[in-house]
Amino acid sequence: MHMRSILALILIITISTFLPKKSYSQGIDILEKPEQSEQEKETISEPIAKKDYTTEYWLFGSVPVIVTVWGIGTWGWGTASWRFKEDGWGLEQKSYTGGADKAGHTWAIYATSRAGSYLFEQSGDSRCRAAFKGFLLGQFAGLGVELGDGFGDSYGFSWGDMVWNLGGGLFALILDIYPPLDELIGFQVEYWPSEDHLNQSEERWIEFTSDVTGQKFLLALKLSGIPYIRDTIFQYFQIDFGFYTRGYWFSDSTYDYRTRHLYIGFALNLSRISEKALPPGGFRGFFSTFFKYYHAPYTAYNPEQLDHTLAGKERNEEDE
């Protein structure tokens, strides 16, 4: 599946534009009725929040339908009999993406779960209930894509993918429930189209999610989440712990070797910068949220000394 669950996240963000925010029952504002006695005022209860289920109807209803239509038209769903894909954990050097697709699964379900959690809370759920519903939405989306892959001629249903989906959902659940940890840790994806992807024919552009050579996945230690540092200039920086592969699927014509990498880098925290630099309003909220999940290229320093190649190099088959 690579990073294709990101499409579900894009759909959620698009749909959220049309969803109402928290709705409440009409209450009586005692400040507008000065003629009432103190005893009468005490008998008036506060407005009680009413749960708006429009969010559930939209997300659990429309997203699977749109993704299914997309999968049939783009990923070849329905072109083959049901089959499983035996790829195990998918992290091996000889796997077809070197583990980048599994990292993509984890991030995509993580981001989808967190987007859903936010929207559920906006519709009236408590933080914990919204987080749990967000987790279910992410797992629902991941399962739907895997079921579609099971009827495709290129992929197949993968239990390994489902395990990584579960990991992404659980990570989202933990950060949603415990905000201090969310302020400290971020899970981001960096993407810039690879040379091979740019040279593809037009009909392949839709498969940008398969361009694993253009992707990096990283856990960010945000210095703004550390007491005594969040009020200094260091709040605008983060430490990256990343993973990426090069020379795998769609890039074997450019790279002689297939390699997997772990690295440590130092980057700007664009989410924090957006919060501090932009004026209050929708743009600040958008960019702050966007850069919470997306790591912009060319905003980090990644020393070669802190880039470790896993299991050495393996020459591509056509070069042997």
N, C-alpha and C positions, 0 to 999 in steps of 0.2 A: 504494500500500500504506500510505502515511502512516507511522504508528508501529506498525503491527500486528505486526511481528516481536517486539514486547515481550511478546506472549503466549507466545512460545517461551521467553523468559527466565523468565516466571512459572512455566511448566511445569517448567523445569530446577530452579528453586529448590524447588518443591514436591516433585519427585522426589528431590532430594538429601537430603530429610529421612529417606528410607527407605534410603539407600545406606550401606553400611559404609565406615568409614574405612580407612586403610592396614592391610593384613593382612600378617602375617609368619609364616614357618615357625617351628615350635616349636624353639627352641634350648635349650641347656643353660646355666643360670645358674651360673657357677663359684663365685659367692659363696655358694651354698647347699650346696656340697660341700667343706668345709674339709679333709676327709680326703684329698683328691687331692694328688698331688705337684705341684711346680712344673712339671715336665716334662709331666705329664698335662694341666695347665691350658693350656700353650702349644699343645698339639695340638688344643684345642677351638676351632673357628672361630666367628666372630661369626654371629648369625642373619642369614640372607640374605633380603632382601625379595622377596616373590613378588607379581607383578602380578595385581591383581584386575580381571578384565574385565567385572564386573557393570556398572560405570559405562558402558562402551561399549555394552553390550546395551540398557541402559535409555535412554540419551540418543539414540543413533542409531536405536533401534527404536521407542520409544513416542512421542517428541516428534512425528515426522512424522505418525503415525497420528492423534494427538489434534488436531494443527493442521488436518489434512485434514478431520476430522469437523466441527471448529469452522468452517472455511471454507465447507463445503457448507451448514451450517445458518445462517451469519451473513452471509457475504460473497457469496452467490449463485454459488459455484463450480458448474460443471456446467450452467449455465442458458443457455450460448451456445456457438457454435462457436469454435474456436481463433482468436485474433487477437492482434496486437501493438499496443502503445500507443506512438505516436510522440510522446514528450515531451522528447526530447533531454536536456539537462542538467537541465531543470526548474527553473532558477533565475531565469528571466525574470520581469519585472514582470507580464506577461500570463498566466503559468502559473496553474493553478487553485489553488495554495497559495502561490505566490511563493517556492518553494524550501523551505518548512517540511517538506514530506513527505520531501524528500531528506535534510535534516538528521536527520529521524526515522529514516530507513533506516540512516544511518551510526551513530547512537547505538544503535539496537536491535541491530544486528549486533555492534557493539563490546561491548555489555553481555552479549549472549548468548555471544560468544566468550570473554570473560573469566570468566564463570560456569562455562563448560565447562572452561576451562583449570584453574581451581581444583579442580574435582571430579576431573579426570584426575590431577592431581598428588596429591590425597588418596588416590587408588586405587593409587598406587605408581609413577607415571611421573616421570621427571626433569622439571625445570622447562621445559627447551626442548622436550622431546617433548610435554609437557602443553600448552604454548602452541601448538604446531603443530596438535595435535588440536583444541584449542579454536577455532583459526582455521577448520579444516575443518568443525567443527560449525556455526559461524556461517554459513559459505557454503552449507552443506547446507540449513540452515533458510531462508535467504534465497531460494535457488533453488527450494525447495519451494513457498514462498508465491507466487513469480512464476509458476511453472507453474500453480498453482491460479488465479491471476488471469487467466491466458491463456484459461481456460474460463469466465470470469465475464462478466456483462453490463454491469458498471460500470467495469472497469479494463482488463485486458489485460497481456500480458507486456511488460515494459519493460527494455530494455538499459541505459537510464540508471539505473534502480533497481539493477541488478546492479553497475554501476560504483561507486555509492555504498556498496553492501553490501561490495564489495571494499575500499574505503577504510576502512570501519569495522573490518573484520577485520584489515587490516594494522596499523592503529593499535593495536588490542588486542595483536597479536603483538609489536610493538615494546615496549610497556609491560610485558608479561608477561616478556619476556626480559631487560629491563634495569630492575631494581627502583629504582635511584636516580632514573630519569626518571619512574617511576610515582609516587614520593613527591613529585615536584615538579609534575606536571601531572595534571589530572583532566578528564574529559569527562562532563558532567552534563546532565540534562534537568530543567527546572522546569515544573510543571503545576498549574494551578488552573482549574476549570471556568469557561468563559466564560458570559456572560449568555445568549447564544443556546443554548448547550448545556443550561443549566439549564431553559430554557423548552421544550425538546423533549419530545415524547411519550415514554412509558415505553419503547416498543420501540426507540427510538433511543439509549438510554443505553449500550447495548453498544458504540456507535461513538464512545466517548470518545476513541479514538486518532485520530479525524478532526477533533477539536476543536483545530485548529491555532492559533486565536486564544488559547487558554489555555496555549500551550506557549512555552517559551524553551529554546534550546540554547546551551551555553556551554563554553568551555575555561577551566579554573580554574588559575591560578598559585598553588599552595599554598605559603605562606611557611614552613610547617613542613618543607618539603623543601630549604630553603636553609641551609647551614652558618652558624653564629653567630647565626642567627635562630630556629632550631628550639627553642632553650632559653629564649627570651624570650616575653613575652606576645603578641608578634606571630605566634607559631605557631598561634594560634587564628583567624587571618584568611586570606583569599584574595582575589586580584584576578581578576575575571570579565571575559572577552572573549566577548560573547554575540551571538546572532542570533535575531530573531523577526519574525513577520509579523502584521498585523492587518487585518481586513476581508475576508478571503478566505472560502473554503468554510465554510458553516454560520454565518457571521457577517456576511454582506452586508446583513442587515436592521438591524443595529445600527450599522455603520460606513458613512459616506458615501464613504469613500475606502479603497482598498487600498494598504497601505504595507508596506515592508520596512525593517528596522532593524538596524544594527550598534551595539553599545554597550560601554562599559567601566563596570564597577561594582566595589563593594567589599563583601565578604560574610563572614559567620561560616563558619568551617570546622567544620561540625557533626560530620564524621567524626573530626577530631582532638579535638574537645571530648568526644565519646563515649569515645574511647580513654582520656582523662585523667580524666574525671569519674565514669564508671560503674565499679562494682566488677568484678573479673575474673569471666568467665562468659559464658554464651550471649547474654545481653542486650547486653553490651558489643560482642561480635563482630557481632551482628545489626545494631545501629544504626550501628556504625562502617562496616560494609560497605554498608548501605542508603544512607547519606548520602554515600558515595563516588561514587554514580551518580545520586542524586536531589538536586536543589537545592531546598530548602524555600522556598516563597514567604515574603515579608516578613522575610527574614533578611539582606537586602542593601540597600545604598544605591547607587542608580543615578542619578547626576546627569543632568539633562536636557542639560546642556552637552556631555556625553560620549555622547549618543544621536544617531547620525547616520541620517537617513532616506535610503535608497538610491533614486536615480532619481526623487525627488520623489513626488508623490501621483497616483494614478489613480482617477478617480471610478468607482464601480460602475455597471454597465451600466443597471440599472433606475432609476438616479438621473439618467441623461443625458437 
